[in-house]
């Protein structure tokens, strides 16, 4: 069940990355990396930070409802269901992150504002939560804060094996974010 929850969150974030018109490739890759990082780290380490606690029936039903709404591309309604799910266990960062992604999908795929506030709250609950760090880095990159994005992503690198595929991809993203922006002369 936990793998399903992580996978559903990953699919939501991938949809966010794929549907991001007008954004540069780095921003799309950053969101994709955020999801890949969460899923990859869970697969590599079995980190309990990514797993929801034992699901009471109400929480499981809410998760199913939210996933169905996301599949129907009703992201605003899914975000509301995740809000109710988060209220069931205020110590679990996962529903907050799911709510952040659904809210971003509903608001022109932008992480600024409410999604970023939810991500920050998740980081208060679990400062080393891989998906929260990845999404926070993506939000910072979206805001033009490359240094802040790299800082968040480096915290993920501390948690994954150096020789993992995730570490390699994350290293590439960090290197790309650290490169000076190229000016094209176009508006």
Secondary structure in CASP SS format (residue, H / E / C, confidence):
PFRMAT SS
TARGET T0000
AUTHOR 0000-0000-0000
METHOD secondary structure of the structure
MODEL  1
X C 1.00
X H 1.00
X H 1.00
X H 1.00
X H 1.00
X H 1.00
X H 1.00
X H 1.00
X H 1.00
X H 1.00
X H 1.00
X H 1.00
X H 1.00
X H 1.00
X H 1.00
X H 1.00
X H 1.00
X H 1.00
X C 1.00
X C 1.00
X C 1.00
X C 1.00
X C 1.00
X C 1.00
X H 1.00
X H 1.00
X H 1.00
X H 1.00
X H 1.00
X H 1.00
X H 1.00
X H 1.00
X H 1.00
X H 1.00
X H 1.00
X H 1.00
X H 1.00
X H 1.00
X H 1.00
X H 1.00
X H 1.00
X H 1.00
X H 1.00
X H 1.00
X H 1.00
X C 1.00
X C 1.00
X H 1.00
X H 1.00
X H 1.00
X C 1.00
X C 1.00
X C 1.00
X C 1.00
X C 1.00
X C 1.00
X H 1.00
X H 1.00
X H 1.00
X H 1.00
X H 1.00
X H 1.00
X H 1.00
X H 1.00
X H 1.00
X H 1.00
X H 1.00
X H 1.00
X H 1.00
X H 1.00
X H 1.00
X C 1.00
X C 1.00
X C 1.00
X H 1.00
X H 1.00
X H 1.00
X H 1.00
X H 1.00
X H 1.00
X H 1.00
X H 1.00
X H 1.00
X H 1.00
X H 1.00
X H 1.00
X H 1.00
X H 1.00
X C 1.00
X C 1.00
X C 1.00
X C 1.00
X H 1.00
X H 1.00
X H 1.00
X H 1.00
X H 1.00
X H 1.00
X H 1.00
X H 1.00
X H 1.00
X H 1.00
X H 1.00
X H 1.00
X H 1.00
X H 1.00
X C 1.00
X C 1.00
X C 1.00
X C 1.00
X C 1.00
X C 1.00
X C 1.00
X H 1.00
X H 1.00
X H 1.00
X H 1.00
X H 1.00
X H 1.00
X H 1.00
X H 1.00
X H 1.00
X H 1.00
X H 1.00
X H 1.00
X C 1.00
X C 1.00
X C 1.00
X C 1.00
X H 1.00
X H 1.00
X H 1.00
X H 1.00
X H 1.00
X H 1.00
X H 1.00
X H 1.00
X H 1.00
X H 1.00
X H 1.00
X H 1.00
X H 1.00
X C 1.00
X C 1.00
X C 1.00
X H 1.00
X H 1.00
X H 1.00
X H 1.00
X H 1.00
X H 1.00
X H 1.00
X H 1.00
X H 1.00
X H 1.00
X H 1.00
X H 1.00
X C 1.00
X C 1.00
X C 1.00
X C 1.00
X C 1.00
X C 1.00
X C 1.00
X H 1.00
X H 1.00
X H 1.00
X H 1.00
X H 1.00
X H 1.00
X H 1.00
X H 1.00
X H 1.00
X H 1.00
X H 1.00
X H 1.00
X H 1.00
X H 1.00
X C 1.00
X C 1.00
X C 1.00
X C 1.00
X C 1.00
X C 1.00
X C 1.00
X C 1.00
X C 1.00
END
